[in-house]
């Protein structure tokens, strides 16, 4: 993610979206589904004597969309986002071998 000035921005919390915003999004998805259903029912009425096959498809879509809309609207809150993957691992310090250690008395 980058800001307008080109600086990189990192998410530092795993906070969820607010409850009001979550409910608003679910309501929006439900209303959109119901508008599509209404349009498909109107298309069924208009196309019934013109193109029966398309009218049957729109009738089936109009019958199935309420169920799908309710399932989508009641899907619940989103899962908690995972922590960002931009963490830098701490440097690994190499361990000294026992043979590399010299005692002050060994320097003669």
N, C-alpha and C positions, 0 to 999 in steps of 0.2 A: 504494500500500500504506500503510495507516495502523496505528499502534499503538493500544493500548487507550486511552491518554490523549489521543488525537487528533493526536499529533505525526506528521508524515510521515516515512516511512523509505525510504531509497534504497539500492538494491543497488549496491555499489561494485566487485564483482568479477564476472567471467564464469566463475566456477568451475563445474565439472560436479558432479553428484551423485556421492557416493562409490561405489566399485565394489561393496561389499557391499550397499549400499542398492539399486543397480541390479539386481544378481542377484536379490535378494529380491523386487523388484517383478516381474521376469520370471517367477520361479518361481510367484508368486501368480497371475499371469495364466494360466500354463499349467495350474495346478491348477483354477482356475475353469473353464477350457475343458474339461478332462477330466471335471469333475463334470457339466457340461451334457451332455457326450457320454454319460456313464453314464446320466443321467436320460432321454435320448432313446432309448437302446437299451432301457431298461426299459419306457418308454412304448410302444415298438414291439412288444415281447412282449405287453404287456397289451392293446393296441388291435388286434392283428392280426385277431382274429375278431369284433371289435365294430365298428370303423370303419377299414376297410382303407386308405382314402385318407390319413387322418391318420397311420396306421402307416407308410405308404410315405414320407411326408414326414419323419417322425422317423427312419426308417431311413437315408434319404439324409443327413440332418443328422448322424447318428451316424457315418456313413462319411466325411464331409468334415471334421468338426471336428478329428480328429487332425492332418491336414495344416495346417489353419489355425492350430491351437495351436502347432505346431512353428515355423511361419513367424513367428508373433508373438513366441514366446519367443526365437528366434534373431535377432530384428531388430537386435540390437546396441545399443550405447550411444546415448544421445540426442546430438543435435548440440550443439555448444558454444553456449550462449546468447549472443545479441548484447548489446552494451553497452546500458545503459539510455538511454532517449530523453529523460531529464530534464536533460540538460546545457544550460547557458545559454551561448549564444555570447558570446565577448568583444565588448565594444563596439567599433564601427568608428570610428576617428578620421578625421575629414574632413581631406583634404589641402589645404594652402594653395595658392592659385593664385599664379603668378609675379607677377601684377599687384597682389596684396594686400600684397606685401612693400615696405616703404619703407626706404630707406637713411637713416642719420642726416644725411647731407649734403643730402637732399631736403627737409628740414623748414624751409628758409629762406623 
